[in-house]
Amino acid sequence: MIYASVDDDNNTCKICIEDSGTGTCDKQIDLLNNAPHYMVCDTNTTEQRHGLELLIVKQIIKGHHGKVRIDHSQYGGLKVVLIMPK
């Protein structure tokens, strides 16, 4: 399942997208929040992950003076919060 919410206060608008997927460990979340680009491409595994979409989202939000935060979701998967100034 995917859950979406919007929170509007005096200074910011927060768009929160969460899912009930398998999630990931704290180390990976730290990398997603802090690495300039997250990409795993290994021919020894069938799981190919590319973080280009996340990189593009981060660049767009930063261009609007906002922030992107990734964390554990209360539903078991990941939570991505886009924080935009008004």
N, C-alpha and C positions, 0 to 999 in steps of 0.2 A: 504494500500500500504506500501511497505517496500522500503526504499531508502538507498543506500550504496555509500560511497565515500572514497577515499584514498588521503591523503595529505602528501607529502614527502618534508621535508626541510633539511637543513644541519645537524641537530642533531636528529630529530625524524621522525617517521612515524606514522601518525594518521589514524586509521580506524574508520569511523563513520557509525553507523547503526541507522536509524531513522524509525519511523512508523507513520501512520496517525490514530492510535487508539484513545482511550478515554483519554489516559494520566493519570496523577495522581497529587495530591496536592504537594506543596512545602515540607510539613512535610514528606511525604512518600519518596520523592526524597532525602531528607536529610538522612533518615534512610537507603535507598539503598546505598548511597555514604559512610556512616560512620559506619553502624552496621556491625559487623563481619559476621552475617548471618541473612537473612530476611526470616522468615517462619511464616505463619499463617495457623493454622490447627484448625478449630473450627467446632464442630459437629452441631452448631446452624445455620450454613449457608451452602448454596450449593456451595459457592465460596471457593475452597481450593487453596491456593497459597503456593508454596514451592520455596524458593530461592536457592536451591542447585546448579543449573546451574550457577547462578551468582557468588556464592561462588567459584566454580571450576574455572570459567573464571578469577576471581580476583586473585586466587592463581597462576594460570599459568602466567598471565601477571606480577605479582609481582616477580615470579621466574626469569623472564627475565628483571628485573629492570624497569618495565613499570608501568603505572597507568591506572586506569579505572575511567571515569567520566560519571555520569548519569545526565541528565538534561531534560528540556522540549524541544520537537521537534518543529521546525517551521511548521511542518505538522499536529500538534495537539496531537500527542502521546508522546512517549519517544525517547530520543536520548542517545545512548551509544557510548562513544568515547574511543577507546583503543589507548593509547599513548606508543609507543615503542621507546627506544633509538636505535640509529644505532650502 
